[in-house]
């Protein structure tokens, strides 16, 4: 949800449609507190998700005027951080351009300077659970005057103190430094479409884990199309043959020269971090992207490629996602701006070549970190590169039943799943590997649609239907609002039970109703087929009931229902509207079988101003 005081923007085309339907929508949300929650709810009914821009802020007049003066000189640079080191006097300088300069009289690593100093107070003074937690990594102020940063400057161009002169001098140096030409893509710059042939994979494994986990890799690896290597610390007993359905095995280089000081950790994190370097050193030709993951990472290759095609591989990109669990991101070992290796991440060719050059020198500065992904993030931070968030990558720091996560997937292609050995099978009556293979069958027919949520209402029988395509269909008796269906049902267990705040997640959750009669009836994917007799084939997916649980009060109509058939054309994310400015599709309940055992549903594009809600 875009907060109103922080500001939000709506494109002209969307605003015209939203203005048409806003009043009718507001009638359905009298119970909400704020205006921004109402706008969000109406946009949810239109099927439009928020595009996150972290530069919108909720923050007095003279001070803001002062900052705006700087913005008139260089708006793109305002409060952008630059970090440099004064080796002669052993000082670290952190510049927030147009606002302040901090000078540290000791060595402070870049990744620590990127953390937000906790100079502020709580927004809510009264006792509210978790009100001292933030959506960025924070660092407590140090009480010692010797290690604390000098006070920030109050002016940009004025001030005759030594610090003011330093600030002015730095500003002059910056303005006189060579200016690199911005790279703007023109039609002639756009090369051929990115395909899987332009991607090289680096998969981290070990002699100990490969034998048990290689079947996950076998599920998605396509040897005739894919390039890369699985990196082990020793050669496996059974080597992959030339015609193997697995990637070739590479033996990692010796890393004993690097220090590892994290108590209770595993120094293999250094070896795994160097998978990036060693993958680049394979010297494959015609590479645009390097993609990294673990041996228990399942990639949905078509969606990976489609997502990467949004970005120019000639520029520096570090693409991935954070953990689903708040506490995994909110500590000194990781970051809200770090891509988790198990969820997978991508590095553009141009960036990977540079990172490979400097990685070893960088690793020497981070012996105290726990994992490989924290090391990669720290080195990229030193290069000045930030994470580009793509929510289709899933670290899955969750245990047990992942149904809630898959049933309310974000409006983005599913790119990866991880930690599936820690979760229940995602389909009933199947093993973990069989269940993943079943989902991949759906992805093979319609990769861009897999687990995408579609919501429609059966007005005649007062039912709410939520489809997670290729996975499951939920039938709710009565009216459930779209904004409630977008929240993730907390069907899973805590990732860690030994520390506090592990029940906080990076998405909105909703508890599973304790009354089984208020829970939806769930139908899981059974089979798929495609009609090839038309120019625009229709894909039929059939979902069968998993039973109504311990409830005997369900309506007869729900009890009779045994099968749901969903019809949809293949979703092709070939336009900006579909790939960048996404909108959920709509669905209709079709005439079904006379005995009410089968329910037919068709998915289609929504009308321009069509809202998803229960019509009176």
C-alpha positions as CSV (number, residue, x, y, z in Angstrom):
1,X,0.0,0.0,0.0
2,X,1.3,3.5,-0.9
3,X,1.1,5.7,2.1
4,X,-0.7,9.0,1.3
5,X,1.6,11.2,3.4
6,X,4.7,9.7,1.8
7,X,3.1,10.4,-1.5
8,X,2.2,8.1,-4.3
9,X,1.8,8.3,-8.1
10,X,-0.9,6.9,-10.4
11,X,-0.4,6.8,-14.1
12,X,-2.9,8.8,-16.2
13,X,-4.5,5.8,-17.8
14,X,-5.0,4.1,-14.4
15,X,-6.2,7.3,-12.7
16,X,-8.9,7.9,-15.3
17,X,-10.3,4.4,-14.7
18,X,-9.9,4.6,-10.9
19,X,-11.8,7.9,-10.8
20,X,-14.7,6.2,-12.5
21,X,-15.1,3.4,-10.0
22,X,-13.9,5.0,-6.8
23,X,-17.2,6.0,-5.3
24,X,-18.8,2.6,-5.9
25,X,-15.7,1.0,-4.3
26,X,-15.7,3.2,-1.2
27,X,-19.1,1.8,-0.2
28,X,-17.5,-1.6,0.4
29,X,-14.8,-0.3,2.9
30,X,-16.5,1.7,5.7
31,X,-14.5,-0.4,8.2
32,X,-11.1,0.8,7.1
33,X,-9.2,3.6,9.0
34,X,-7.4,5.7,6.4
35,X,-7.8,7.1,2.9
36,X,-4.7,5.3,1.6
37,X,-6.2,2.0,2.7
38,X,-9.3,2.7,0.7
39,X,-7.3,3.6,-2.4
40,X,-5.3,0.5,-2.0
41,X,-8.4,-1.7,-1.7
42,X,-10.0,-0.2,-4.8
43,X,-6.8,-0.8,-6.8
44,X,-6.8,-4.3,-5.5
45,X,-10.2,-4.9,-6.9
46,X,-8.9,-3.5,-10.2
47,X,-6.1,-6.1,-10.0
48,X,-3.3,-3.5,-9.7
49,X,-0.4,-4.0,-7.4
50,X,1.9,-1.4,-5.8
51,X,5.2,-0.7,-7.6
52,X,7.6,-0.1,-4.7
53,X,9.8,3.0,-4.9
54,X,11.8,3.5,-1.7
55,X,12.3,7.2,-2.3
56,X,8.8,8.3,-1.2
57,X,9.0,9.5,2.5
58,X,6.6,10.9,5.1
59,X,8.9,14.0,6.7
60,X,9.6,21.4,8.6
61,X,9.5,24.2,6.5
62,X,12.9,26.0,6.7
63,X,14.8,22.7,6.9
64,X,12.9,21.3,3.8
65,X,13.5,24.6,2.0
66,X,17.2,24.3,2.7
67,X,17.2,20.7,1.3
68,X,15.3,21.8,-1.7
69,X,17.9,24.5,-2.5
70,X,20.4,21.6,-2.9
71,X,17.9,19.8,-5.0
72,X,17.7,22.7,-7.5
73,X,21.4,22.3,-8.2
74,X,21.5,18.5,-8.5
75,X,18.1,16.8,-8.0
76,X,19.3,13.3,-8.9
77,X,22.1,13.4,-6.4
78,X,20.2,14.8,-3.4
79,X,20.9,12.7,-0.2
80,X,22.6,10.1,-2.2
81,X,25.3,8.4,-0.2
82,X,29.0,8.4,-1.3
83,X,31.7,6.8,0.8
84,X,35.4,7.4,0.6
85,X,38.5,6.6,2.7
86,X,41.2,9.1,3.8
87,X,44.1,6.7,4.1
88,X,46.6,9.4,5.2
89,X,44.7,10.2,8.4
90,X,42.8,7.0,8.7
91,X,39.4,8.5,8.4
92,X,36.2,7.4,6.7
93,X,34.0,10.0,5.1
94,X,30.3,9.3,4.4
95,X,28.5,12.0,2.3
96,X,24.8,12.4,2.1
97,X,24.9,15.0,-0.7
98,X,23.1,18.2,0.0
99,X,22.5,17.2,3.6
100,X,25.5,16.2,5.7
101,X,28.9,14.7,5.8
102,X,30.0,12.3,8.6
103,X,33.7,11.8,9.4
104,X,34.6,8.6,11.3
105,X,38.0,8.4,13.0
106,X,38.4,4.7,12.5
107,X,37.8,2.0,9.9
108,X,34.1,1.4,9.3
109,X,33.1,-1.1,6.6
110,X,30.7,0.0,3.8
111,X,28.0,-2.5,4.7
112,X,27.9,-1.0,8.2
113,X,27.7,2.6,6.8
114,X,24.7,1.5,4.8
115,X,22.8,0.6,7.9
116,X,20.6,3.4,9.3
117,X,21.8,5.0,12.6
118,X,19.0,5.0,15.1
119,X,18.9,8.7,15.7
120,X,15.0,8.8,15.7
121,X,12.3,7.9,18.2
122,X,9.4,5.5,17.9
123,X,6.4,6.7,15.8
124,X,3.9,5.4,18.3
125,X,4.9,6.3,21.9
126,X,2.2,4.0,23.4
127,X,3.0,0.4,23.8
128,X,2.3,-1.4,20.5
129,X,4.0,-4.7,19.8
130,X,7.0,-4.5,17.4
131,X,6.8,-0.7,17.1
132,X,10.6,-0.6,17.5
133,X,11.1,-2.7,14.4
134,X,11.8,-1.1,11.0
135,X,11.8,-2.1,7.4
136,X,15.5,-1.3,7.0
137,X,18.6,-2.4,8.9
138,X,19.4,-0.1,11.9
139,X,22.5,0.4,14.0
140,X,22.6,1.8,17.5
141,X,24.5,5.0,18.1
142,X,27.8,4.5,19.8
143,X,28.2,6.4,23.1
144,X,32.0,6.8,22.9
145,X,32.9,10.2,21.4
146,X,36.0,8.7,19.9
147,X,34.1,6.3,17.6
148,X,31.0,8.3,17.0
149,X,30.7,10.3,13.7
150,X,31.1,14.0,13.9
151,X,27.9,16.0,13.9
152,X,26.3,16.5,10.5
153,X,26.7,19.9,8.9
154,X,23.7,22.2,8.8
155,X,24.5,24.0,5.6
156,X,25.4,23.1,2.1
157,X,27.4,26.0,0.7
158,X,27.9,28.2,3.8
159,X,29.7,27.7,7.2
160,X,33.3,28.7,7.9
161,X,34.1,25.9,10.3
162,X,36.6,23.3,9.4
163,X,33.9,20.9,8.7
164,X,32.0,23.4,6.5
165,X,35.2,23.8,4.5
166,X,35.6,20.1,4.2
167,X,32.0,19.8,3.0
168,X,32.4,22.6,0.4
169,X,35.7,21.2,-0.8
170,X,34.2,17.8,-1.3
171,X,31.2,19.3,-3.2
172,X,33.6,21.2,-5.5
173,X,35.6,18.0,-6.1
174,X,32.5,16.1,-7.0
175,X,31.2,18.8,-9.4
176,X,34.6,18.9,-11.1
177,X,35.0,15.2,-11.4
178,X,34.6,13.5,-14.8
179,X,31.0,13.0,-15.6
180,X,30.1,9.6,-17.1
181,X,27.5,9.8,-19.9
182,X,24.2,8.2,-18.9
183,X,23.3,5.2,-21.0
184,X,19.9,5.6,-22.5
185,X,18.5,2.7,-24.5
186,X,17.2,3.5,-27.9
187,X,15.5,1.2,-30.3
188,X,18.7,0.6,-32.2
189,X,20.5,-0.4,-28.9
190,X,18.1,-3.2,-28.0
191,X,19.6,-6.5,-29.0
192,X,17.8,-9.7,-29.6
193,X,15.5,-11.1,-27.0
194,X,17.1,-12.7,-24.0
195,X,16.8,-16.5,-23.9
196,X,18.0,-19.2,-21.6
197,X,21.0,-19.6,-23.9
198,X,22.3,-16.2,-22.6
199,X,22.2,-17.4,-19.0
200,X,25.0,-19.3,-17.1
201,X,24.2,-21.0,-13.8
202,X,26.5,-21.4,-10.8
203,X,25.0,-24.0,-8.4
204,X,26.5,-24.3,-4.9
205,X,26.6,-27.8,-3.5
206,X,28.9,-30.1,-1.6
207,X,30.0,-33.8,-1.7
208,X,27.9,-34.4,1.4
209,X,24.6,-32.9,0.1
210,X,24.7,-33.4,-3.7
211,X,23.6,-37.1,-3.6
212,X,20.4,-36.2,-1.8
213,X,19.6,-32.9,-3.4
214,X,20.5,-33.5,-7.0
215,X,17.0,-34.7,-7.8
216,X,15.7,-31.2,-7.2
217,X,18.2,-29.9,-9.8
218,X,17.2,-32.7,-12.2
219,X,13.6,-31.5,-12.1
220,X,14.4,-28.1,-13.7
221,X,17.7,-28.5,-15.5
222,X,17.6,-28.8,-19.3
223,X,21.0,-30.0,-20.5
224,X,20.3,-29.3,-24.1
225,X,19.6,-25.6,-23.4
226,X,21.4,-24.7,-20.2
227,X,25.0,-23.9,-19.3
228,X,26.8,-23.8,-16.1
229,X,28.2,-26.0,-13.3
230,X,27.4,-27.4,-9.9
231,X,30.3,-26.7,-7.6
232,X,31.4,-29.3,-5.1
233,X,34.2,-29.6,-2.6
234,X,35.1,-33.1,-3.8
235,X,34.2,-35.3,-6.7
236,X,31.0,-37.3,-6.1
237,X,31.1,-41.1,-6.1
238,X,28.9,-41.2,-9.2
239,X,29.9,-38.6,-11.8
240,X,27.5,-37.1,-14.2
241,X,27.8,-38.7,-17.6
242,X,28.0,-36.8,-20.9
243,X,24.3,-37.4,-21.5
244,X,23.3,-36.7,-18.0
245,X,20.2,-34.8,-17.1
246,X,22.2,-32.9,-14.5
247,X,24.7,-30.1,-14.9
248,X,28.4,-30.9,-15.1
249,X,30.3,-31.0,-11.8
250,X,33.1,-28.6,-11.1
251,X,35.4,-28.9,-8.1
252,X,35.8,-25.7,-6.2
253,X,39.3,-24.2,-5.7
254,X,41.1,-24.3,-2.3
255,X,40.0,-21.5,0.0
256,X,42.2,-22.3,3.0
257,X,44.1,-19.0,2.6
258,X,40.9,-17.0,3.6
259,X,40.1,-16.3,7.2
260,X,36.7,-17.4,8.6
261,X,35.9,-16.2,12.2
262,X,32.2,-16.5,12.6
263,X,31.8,-18.7,15.7
264,X,29.8,-21.8,15.1
265,X,29.5,-21.1,11.4
266,X,30.8,-23.1,8.4
267,X,33.8,-21.8,6.5
268,X,32.4,-23.4,3.3
269,X,30.6,-20.0,3.0
270,X,33.8,-18.7,1.5
271,X,33.9,-21.5,-1.1
272,X,30.3,-20.9,-2.0
273,X,30.8,-17.1,-2.3
274,X,33.7,-17.9,-4.8
275,X,31.2,-19.9,-7.0
276,X,30.5,-16.5,-8.6
277,X,34.2,-16.0,-9.5
278,X,34.7,-19.5,-10.7
279,X,31.5,-19.5,-12.8
280,X,32.6,-16.3,-14.5
281,X,36.0,-17.9,-15.1
282,X,34.4,-20.8,-17.0
283,X,34.6,-18.2,-19.9
284,X,31.4,-19.1,-21.6
285,X,30.6,-17.1,-24.7
286,X,27.5,-14.9,-25.5
287,X,26.6,-14.5,-21.8
288,X,24.2,-11.8,-20.6
289,X,23.4,-13.1,-17.1
290,X,25.0,-15.2,-14.4
291,X,22.4,-16.9,-12.1
292,X,23.4,-18.4,-8.7
293,X,21.5,-20.8,-6.4
294,X,21.8,-23.8,-4.1
295,X,21.4,-27.5,-4.9
296,X,17.9,-27.3,-3.3
297,X,16.9,-24.3,-5.3
298,X,14.2,-25.0,-8.0
299,X,14.2,-22.5,-10.8
300,X,11.3,-21.8,-13.1
301,X,13.6,-21.1,-16.1
302,X,11.1,-19.4,-18.5
303,X,10.0,-17.0,-15.8
304,X,13.6,-16.3,-14.8
305,X,14.5,-15.4,-18.4
306,X,11.3,-13.3,-18.8
307,X,12.1,-11.3,-15.7
308,X,15.8,-10.7,-16.7
309,X,14.6,-9.5,-20.1
310,X,13.2,-6.4,-18.4
311,X,16.8,-5.3,-17.7
312,X,19.7,-4.3,-19.8
313,X,22.5,-6.8,-19.3
314,X,25.1,-4.2,-20.3
315,X,24.4,-2.2,-17.1
316,X,25.3,-3.3,-13.6
317,X,22.4,-5.3,-12.1
318,X,22.3,-7.4,-8.9
319,X,18.8,-9.0,-8.9
320,X,17.1,-11.1,-6.2
321,X,15.0,-11.0,-3.1
322,X,15.2,-11.0,0.6
323,X,13.9,-13.6,3.2
324,X,10.2,-13.9,3.9
325,X,11.0,-13.8,7.6
326,X,11.7,-10.4,9.1
327,X,14.3,-11.5,11.6
328,X,16.4,-13.1,8.9
329,X,16.8,-9.7,7.2
330,X,17.0,-7.6,10.4
331,X,20.4,-8.5,11.8
332,X,24.1,-7.8,11.3
333,X,24.7,-10.9,9.3
334,X,22.3,-10.1,6.5
335,X,20.4,-7.1,5.2
336,X,17.1,-5.9,3.8
337,X,19.1,-5.2,0.6
338,X,20.8,-8.6,0.3
339,X,19.7,-11.2,-2.1
340,X,19.5,-14.6,-0.4
341,X,21.6,-17.2,-2.3
342,X,19.1,-20.1,-1.7
343,X,16.4,-18.1,-3.3
344,X,18.7,-17.4,-6.1
345,X,20.1,-14.2,-7.6
346,X,21.2,-12.9,-10.9
347,X,24.2,-10.7,-11.8
348,X,24.5,-9.0,-15.2
349,X,27.5,-10.0,-17.3
350,X,29.1,-6.6,-17.1
351,X,28.9,-6.5,-13.3
352,X,29.9,-10.1,-12.8
353,X,33.2,-9.6,-14.7
354,X,34.2,-6.7,-12.4
355,X,33.0,-8.4,-9.3
356,X,35.0,-11.5,-10.2
357,X,38.2,-9.3,-10.4
358,X,37.8,-7.9,-6.9
359,X,36.0,-10.7,-5.0
360,X,39.1,-12.3,-3.4
361,X,40.5,-9.0,-2.1
362,X,37.0,-8.2,-0.7
363,X,36.6,-11.5,1.0
364,X,39.6,-10.8,3.2
365,X,37.7,-7.9,4.8
366,X,34.7,-10.0,5.9
367,X,35.9,-13.1,7.9
368,X,33.3,-12.3,10.6
369,X,30.3,-12.8,8.4
370,X,28.2,-16.0,8.5
371,X,27.1,-16.8,4.9
372,X,28.2,-16.6,1.3
373,X,25.4,-14.3,0.3
374,X,26.4,-11.7,3.0
375,X,29.9,-11.7,1.5
376,X,28.6,-11.2,-2.0
377,X,26.3,-8.4,-0.8
378,X,29.2,-6.7,1.1
379,X,31.5,-6.7,-1.9
380,X,28.7,-5.3,-4.1
381,X,28.2,-2.6,-1.5
382,X,31.8,-1.7,-1.8
383,X,31.3,-1.4,-5.6
384,X,28.3,0.9,-4.9
385,X,25.7,-1.5,-6.4
386,X,22.3,-1.9,-4.7
387,X,19.9,-4.8,-5.0
388,X,17.1,-4.7,-7.5
389,X,14.2,-6.5,-5.8
390,X,12.3,-9.1,-7.7
391,X,9.7,-10.8,-5.5
392,X,9.5,-13.9,-7.7
393,X,12.7,-15.2,-6.1
394,X,11.8,-17.2,-2.9
395,X,14.2,-18.0,-0.1
396,X,11.4,-19.8,1.7
397,X,12.6,-19.4,5.3
398,X,9.4,-21.2,6.3
399,X,8.6,-24.7,7.5
400,X,5.5,-26.9,7.2
401,X,2.6,-26.1,4.9
402,X,3.5,-23.5,2.2
403,X,-0.1,-23.4,0.9
404,X,-0.7,-19.8,2.1
405,X,2.4,-18.5,0.3
406,X,1.5,-20.2,-3.0
407,X,-2.2,-19.4,-2.8
408,X,-1.5,-15.6,-2.5
409,X,1.6,-15.2,-4.6
410,X,2.7,-11.6,-5.5
411,X,1.7,-10.3,-8.9
412,X,5.0,-11.4,-10.4
413,X,6.2,-14.5,-12.2
414,X,7.3,-17.4,-9.9
415,X,11.1,-17.6,-10.4
416,X,12.4,-19.9,-7.7
417,X,11.6,-22.0,-4.6
418,X,14.0,-23.1,-1.9
419,X,14.2,-25.1,1.3
420,X,11.6,-27.5,0.0
421,X,13.1,-30.3,2.2
422,X,12.0,-28.2,5.2
423,X,8.4,-27.9,4.0
424,X,5.6,-30.3,3.5
425,X,4.9,-31.5,-0.1
426,X,3.1,-28.7,-1.9
427,X,0.5,-31.2,-3.2
428,X,-1.3,-33.8,-1.0
429,X,-0.6,-37.5,-1.5
430,X,2.7,-36.8,-3.3
431,X,6.3,-36.9,-2.2
432,X,8.2,-33.6,-2.2
433,X,9.9,-34.3,-5.5
434,X,6.6,-35.6,-7.1
435,X,4.9,-32.4,-5.9
436,X,7.5,-30.1,-7.4
437,X,7.4,-32.1,-10.7
438,X,3.6,-31.7,-10.7
439,X,3.9,-27.9,-10.4
440,X,6.6,-27.8,-13.1
441,X,4.1,-29.6,-15.5
442,X,1.8,-26.6,-15.1
443,X,4.8,-24.3,-15.6
444,X,5.7,-26.1,-18.8
445,X,2.2,-25.3,-20.3
446,X,1.8,-21.8,-19.0
447,X,4.9,-20.6,-17.1
448,X,3.9,-17.0,-16.7
449,X,0.6,-17.9,-15.1
450,X,1.7,-20.5,-12.7
451,X,0.6,-19.7,-9.1
452,X,-0.8,-16.3,-10.3
453,X,-3.8,-15.4,-8.2
454,X,-7.2,-14.7,-9.9
455,X,-10.3,-13.8,-8.0
456,X,-13.9,-13.9,-9.0
457,X,-17.3,-14.1,-7.4
458,X,-20.2,-16.5,-8.0
459,X,-23.0,-14.1,-7.3
460,X,-25.8,-16.6,-7.8
461,X,-24.7,-18.9,-5.0
462,X,-22.8,-16.3,-2.9
463,X,-19.3,-17.9,-3.3
464,X,-15.9,-16.3,-3.5
465,X,-13.3,-18.1,-5.7
466,X,-9.6,-17.7,-5.5
467,X,-7.4,-19.4,-8.1
468,X,-3.7,-20.0,-7.7
469,X,-3.3,-21.3,-11.3
470,X,-1.5,-24.6,-11.6
471,X,-1.7,-25.2,-7.8
472,X,-5.0,-24.9,-6.2
473,X,-8.5,-23.3,-6.2
474,X,-10.2,-22.1,-3.0
475,X,-14.0,-21.9,-2.6
476,X,-15.2,-19.6,0.2
477,X,-18.8,-19.6,1.2
478,X,-20.0,-16.0,1.3
479,X,-18.3,-12.7,0.4
480,X,-14.6,-12.3,1.0
481,X,-13.1,-9.0,-0.1
482,X,-10.1,-8.9,-2.5
483,X,-7.8,-7.2,-0.1
484,X,-8.4,-10.0,2.4
485,X,-7.6,-12.7,-0.2
486,X,-4.3,-11.0,-1.1
487,X,-3.1,-11.5,2.5
488,X,-1.1,-14.7,3.0
489,X,-2.8,-17.3,5.1
490,X,-0.4,-18.3,7.9
491,X,-0.5,-22.0,7.2
492,X,3.3,-22.4,7.8
493,X,5.5,-22.8,10.9
494,X,8.2,-20.6,12.2
495,X,11.6,-20.9,10.5
496,X,13.3,-20.5,13.9
497,X,11.8,-20.9,17.3
498,X,14.9,-20.1,19.4
499,X,14.8,-16.3,18.8
500,X,12.2,-13.6,19.2
501,X,10.2,-11.9,16.4
502,X,10.4,-15.0,14.2
503,X,6.6,-14.7,13.7
504,X,7.0,-11.5,11.7
505,X,7.0,-11.7,7.9
506,X,7.8,-9.5,5.0
507,X,4.2,-9.7,3.8
508,X,0.7,-9.2,5.4
509,X,-0.5,-12.4,6.9
510,X,-3.9,-13.6,8.1
511,X,-4.5,-16.4,10.6
512,X,-6.2,-19.5,9.5
513,X,-9.7,-19.5,11.0
514,X,-10.0,-21.8,14.0
515,X,-13.5,-22.7,12.8
516,X,-13.1,-25.3,10.0
517,X,-16.5,-24.3,8.6
518,X,-15.2,-20.8,7.9
519,X,-12.2,-22.1,6.0
520,X,-12.3,-22.5,2.3
521,X,-12.8,-25.8,0.5
522,X,-9.5,-26.5,-1.4
523,X,-9.2,-28.2,-4.8
524,X,-5.7,-29.1,-5.9
525,X,-4.4,-29.4,-9.4
526,X,-5.0,-32.9,-10.8
527,X,-4.3,-32.6,-14.6
528,X,-3.8,-30.3,-17.5
529,X,-4.5,-30.4,-21.2
530,X,-4.2,-28.0,-24.2
531,X,-6.6,-27.6,-27.1
532,X,-4.4,-27.4,-30.2
533,X,-7.2,-27.1,-32.7
534,X,-7.3,-23.3,-32.6
535,X,-4.9,-20.5,-33.3
536,X,-5.1,-19.4,-29.7
537,X,-5.1,-22.6,-27.7
538,X,-7.0,-22.9,-24.5
539,X,-5.4,-24.6,-21.6
540,X,-7.7,-26.6,-19.3
541,X,-6.6,-27.3,-15.8
542,X,-8.6,-29.6,-13.5
543,X,-8.6,-29.3,-9.8
544,X,-10.1,-32.0,-7.5
545,X,-11.4,-31.7,-3.9
546,X,-9.2,-32.4,-0.9
547,X,-12.3,-32.8,1.2
548,X,-14.2,-30.4,3.4
549,X,-12.2,-31.3,6.6
550,X,-14.0,-31.5,9.9
551,X,-17.0,-29.3,8.9
552,X,-20.4,-30.8,8.4
553,X,-22.2,-27.4,8.1
554,X,-21.0,-26.6,4.6
555,X,-23.7,-25.9,2.1
556,X,-24.9,-28.9,0.1
557,X,-23.6,-27.1,-3.0
558,X,-20.1,-27.1,-1.6
559,X,-20.4,-30.7,-0.4
560,X,-21.4,-31.9,-3.9
561,X,-18.6,-30.1,-5.7
562,X,-15.9,-32.6,-6.7
563,X,-14.1,-30.9,-9.6
564,X,-13.2,-27.5,-10.8
565,X,-12.2,-26.9,-14.4
566,X,-10.3,-23.7,-15.2
567,X,-10.0,-22.5,-18.9
568,X,-7.5,-19.9,-19.9
569,X,-5.4,-18.8,-22.9
570,X,-1.7,-19.0,-22.4
571,X,-0.4,-15.9,-20.6
572,X,2.3,-14.2,-22.6
573,X,4.1,-11.3,-20.8
574,X,5.1,-9.6,-24.0
575,X,4.1,-6.1,-23.2
576,X,5.0,-3.5,-20.6
577,X,1.5,-3.6,-19.2
578,X,1.8,-7.3,-18.5
579,X,5.5,-7.5,-17.5
580,X,6.2,-4.2,-15.8
581,X,2.9,-2.6,-14.8
582,X,1.1,-5.9,-14.0
583,X,-2.6,-6.3,-13.4
584,X,-4.3,-9.5,-12.2
585,X,-6.7,-11.1,-14.7
586,X,-10.4,-11.7,-14.0
587,X,-12.5,-14.8,-14.2
588,X,-16.1,-15.9,-14.8
589,X,-18.2,-18.7,-13.4
590,X,-19.5,-20.6,-16.5
591,X,-22.6,-22.9,-16.8
592,X,-21.6,-26.1,-15.0
593,X,-22.9,-29.6,-14.7
594,X,-26.5,-30.2,-13.8
595,X,-25.6,-32.3,-10.8
596,X,-23.4,-29.5,-9.4
597,X,-20.4,-31.8,-9.2
598,X,-18.3,-29.8,-11.6
599,X,-17.7,-26.1,-11.6
600,X,-16.3,-24.4,-14.8
601,X,-14.4,-21.2,-14.7
602,X,-12.8,-19.1,-17.4
603,X,-9.9,-16.7,-16.9
604,X,-9.7,-13.6,-19.1
605,X,-8.4,-10.1,-19.2
606,X,-10.3,-7.7,-17.1
607,X,-12.4,-4.9,-18.6
608,X,-10.9,-1.5,-18.4
609,X,-12.8,-0.3,-15.3
610,X,-13.9,-3.8,-14.1
611,X,-13.7,-4.4,-10.3
612,X,-13.6,-7.7,-8.6
613,X,-16.3,-7.8,-5.9
614,X,-19.5,-9.6,-5.0
615,X,-22.3,-7.8,-6.9
616,X,-25.5,-7.3,-4.9
